[in-house]
Amino acid sequence: MIIEIIQATLAVLLVVAILMQNRGAGLGSAFGGGGNVYHTRRSLEKVLFYATIVIAVLFFITAMVNIIL
Protein backbone atom coordinates (compact mmCIF):
# COMPACT_ATOMS: atom_id res chain seq x y z
CA MET A 1 0.00 0.00 0.00
CA ILE A 2 2.81 2.42 0.86
CA ILE A 3 4.55 1.79 -2.48
CA GLU A 4 1.41 2.81 -4.39
CA ILE A 5 1.22 6.06 -2.42
CA ILE A 6 4.90 6.80 -3.06
CA GLN A 7 4.47 5.99 -6.75
CA ALA A 8 1.41 8.24 -7.10
CA THR A 9 3.24 11.09 -5.35
CA LEU A 10 6.26 10.66 -7.60
CA ALA A 11 4.00 10.63 -10.67
CA VAL A 12 2.46 13.96 -9.68
CA LEU A 13 5.88 15.45 -8.91
CA LEU A 14 7.23 14.21 -12.24
CA VAL A 15 4.36 15.79 -14.18
CA VAL A 16 4.82 19.09 -12.34
CA ALA A 17 8.59 19.06 -12.88
CA ILE A 18 8.18 18.39 -16.60
CA LEU A 19 5.54 21.07 -17.04
CA MET A 20 7.65 23.66 -15.21
CA GLN A 21 10.46 23.31 -17.75
CA ASN A 22 10.05 26.07 -20.30
CA ARG A 23 11.11 24.90 -23.75
CA GLY A 24 10.84 27.69 -26.30
CA ALA A 25 8.61 30.66 -26.81
CA GLY A 26 5.41 28.85 -27.71
CA LEU A 27 3.97 26.80 -30.52
CA GLY A 28 6.25 28.36 -33.12
CA SER A 29 9.27 26.52 -31.74
CA ALA A 30 7.47 23.20 -32.21
CA PHE A 31 7.57 23.68 -35.98
CA GLY A 32 11.24 24.57 -36.22
CA GLY A 33 11.05 28.26 -35.41
CA GLY A 34 13.14 28.03 -32.26
CA GLY A 35 16.54 28.74 -33.74
CA ASN A 36 18.41 27.89 -30.53
CA VAL A 37 20.91 25.16 -31.28
CA TYR A 38 22.69 25.13 -27.94
CA HIS A 39 21.18 26.18 -24.65
CA THR A 40 23.04 26.33 -21.33
CA ARG A 41 21.00 25.59 -18.24
CA ARG A 42 21.59 27.95 -15.33
CA SER A 43 20.73 27.95 -11.61
CA LEU A 44 17.08 27.02 -11.02
CA GLU A 45 16.64 25.56 -14.49
CA LYS A 46 19.59 23.22 -13.90
CA VAL A 47 18.26 22.16 -10.49
CA LEU A 48 14.83 21.48 -12.00
CA PHE A 49 16.42 19.47 -14.82
CA TYR A 50 18.37 17.25 -12.42
CA ALA A 51 15.38 16.93 -10.08
CA THR A 52 13.29 15.70 -13.02
CA ILE A 53 15.87 13.02 -13.77
CA VAL A 54 16.02 11.91 -10.12
CA ILE A 55 12.23 11.80 -9.81
CA ALA A 56 11.96 9.79 -13.05
CA VAL A 57 14.54 7.26 -11.82
CA LEU A 58 12.78 6.95 -8.46
CA PHE A 59 9.45 6.49 -10.23
CA PHE A 60 10.95 3.72 -12.37
CA ILE A 61 12.43 1.99 -9.32
CA THR A 62 9.14 2.11 -7.41
CA ALA A 63 7.32 0.78 -10.50
CA MET A 64 9.73 -2.18 -10.67
CA VAL A 65 9.37 -2.84 -6.95
CA ASN A 66 5.59 -2.65 -7.31
CA ILE A 67 5.69 -5.22 -10.12
CA ILE A 68 7.97 -7.57 -8.17
CA LEU A 69 5.84 -7.42 -5.02
Sequence and secondary structure as in RCSB ss.txt:
>XXXX:A:sequence
MIIEIIQATLAVLLVVAILMQNRGAGLGSAFGGGGNVYHTRRSLEKVLFYATIVIAVLFFITAMVNIIL
>XXXX:A:secstr
 HHHHHHHHHHHHHHHHHHHS  SSSGGGGGT    S     HHHHHHHHHHHHHHHHHHHHHHHHHH 
